[in-house]
Amino acid sequence: MRWNLRMKAAECGIWKSAEMRRRLADAGLEISAGKMSALWTGTPTTIRLDDLDVICAVLECSPDELLICEPDKVAARKPAQPAEASPTSGLAVTPRLGRNRSVPPA
C-alpha cells in the first residue's frame, strides 16, 4: 500500500501539515503535532477508521484515493515456487522427522 495523503492534500490546496492539522481540528479531529508529522511525511503503520473517515471528509475523497494498492510489490514478496520434480529426474525426497537426537538411556 502507498499512502497518498500529501498528494490528495495538494490537490485541495493544502501544502503544509499545519494547515491540514487545522482543517482536521475544524472537522472535530484533534491530532498531535507528532502524529500529524508522521501522517504527513510517511506511511502510517496503523490508522483508526474514525480518523480516516474525517481525513476523507476534509479532503473530499474516498479511502481508496489515500490508500493505493501496489500489486507489483505484493508479487515481488511472494516466494519463488520450486520446480516440480519429475519422476524421471531420479531425485527422491525423503522426509526427515525431528532432529538428530541420541538414543535415550536404557
PLY file of the C-alpha trace (Angstrom):
ply
format ascii 1.0
element vertex 106
property float x
property float y
property float z
element edge 105
property int vertex1
property int vertex2
end_header
0.00 0.00 0.00
1.11 3.52 -0.72
-0.07 6.38 1.49
-1.18 9.26 -0.70
-2.12 11.94 1.87
0.24 14.67 0.68
-0.83 14.39 -2.95
-4.54 14.48 -2.09
-3.93 17.43 0.23
-2.04 19.27 -2.52
-4.94 18.70 -4.90
-7.12 20.50 -2.34
-4.64 23.37 -1.99
-3.21 22.20 1.34
0.58 22.46 1.18
1.61 22.32 4.85
0.88 19.82 7.57
-0.09 22.64 9.94
-2.87 23.68 7.56
-4.07 20.07 7.30
-3.98 19.74 11.08
-6.05 22.94 11.45
-8.66 21.68 8.97
-8.86 18.33 10.74
-9.36 20.16 14.06
-12.15 22.22 12.47
-13.77 18.92 11.46
-13.52 17.58 15.01
-10.29 15.56 14.87
-7.56 16.82 17.18
-4.21 15.37 16.13
-0.94 15.97 17.94
1.87 17.63 16.02
3.91 14.42 16.18
1.11 12.24 14.82
0.37 14.79 12.08
4.03 14.83 11.13
4.05 11.02 10.89
0.91 11.01 8.73
2.29 13.79 6.54
5.83 12.51 5.98
5.48 8.75 5.89
3.18 5.78 5.61
1.30 5.08 8.85
1.57 1.55 10.20
-1.89 1.93 11.70
-4.71 4.42 11.37
-8.04 4.46 13.13
-11.01 4.14 10.82
-12.70 7.09 12.53
-9.62 9.23 11.80
-9.53 8.02 8.20
-13.19 8.96 7.86
-12.51 12.54 8.98
-9.43 12.84 6.76
-11.52 11.70 3.77
-14.26 14.20 4.65
-11.76 17.08 4.87
-10.09 16.14 1.57
-13.43 15.21 -0.05
-12.09 11.87 -1.18
-12.57 8.18 -0.52
-10.16 5.84 1.31
-9.07 4.22 -1.96
-7.64 7.58 -3.02
-5.50 7.73 0.13
-4.50 4.06 0.24
-3.25 2.99 -3.18
-2.74 -0.72 -3.81
0.58 -1.81 -5.26
0.13 -5.38 -6.57
3.65 -5.43 -8.07
5.15 -5.15 -4.59
2.94 -7.97 -3.34
4.01 -10.19 -6.24
7.67 -9.39 -5.56
7.35 -10.59 -1.95
5.89 -13.94 -2.96
8.49 -16.72 -2.63
9.58 -18.41 -5.83
7.85 -21.72 -6.46
10.25 -24.67 -6.69
10.17 -26.59 -9.94
8.26 -29.82 -9.64
10.47 -32.91 -9.63
9.60 -35.21 -12.47
9.54 -38.96 -11.81
12.43 -39.42 -14.21
14.69 -36.91 -12.52
15.92 -39.54 -10.06
15.68 -37.15 -7.11
13.76 -38.81 -4.35
12.81 -36.66 -1.40
12.97 -38.38 1.96
11.33 -36.52 4.82
13.39 -36.09 7.96
11.34 -36.07 11.08
12.63 -34.43 14.22
16.23 -33.64 14.97
19.23 -35.94 15.06
18.96 -36.95 18.69
20.80 -39.53 20.68
19.03 -42.64 21.84
17.60 -42.28 25.36
19.38 -44.20 28.14
18.17 -47.77 28.72
0 1
1 2
2 3
3 4
4 5
5 6
6 7
7 8
8 9
9 10
10 11
11 12
12 13
13 14
14 15
15 16
16 17
17 18
18 19
19 20
20 21
21 22
22 23
23 24
24 25
25 26
26 27
27 28
28 29
29 30
30 31
31 32
32 33
33 34
34 35
35 36
36 37
37 38
38 39
39 40
40 41
41 42
42 43
43 44
44 45
45 46
46 47
47 48
48 49
49 50
50 51
51 52
52 53
53 54
54 55
55 56
56 57
57 58
58 59
59 60
60 61
61 62
62 63
63 64
64 65
65 66
66 67
67 68
68 69
69 70
70 71
71 72
72 73
73 74
74 75
75 76
76 77
77 78
78 79
79 80
80 81
81 82
82 83
83 84
84 85
85 86
86 87
87 88
88 89
89 90
90 91
91 92
92 93
93 94
94 95
95 96
96 97
97 98
98 99
99 100
100 101
101 102
102 103
103 104
104 105
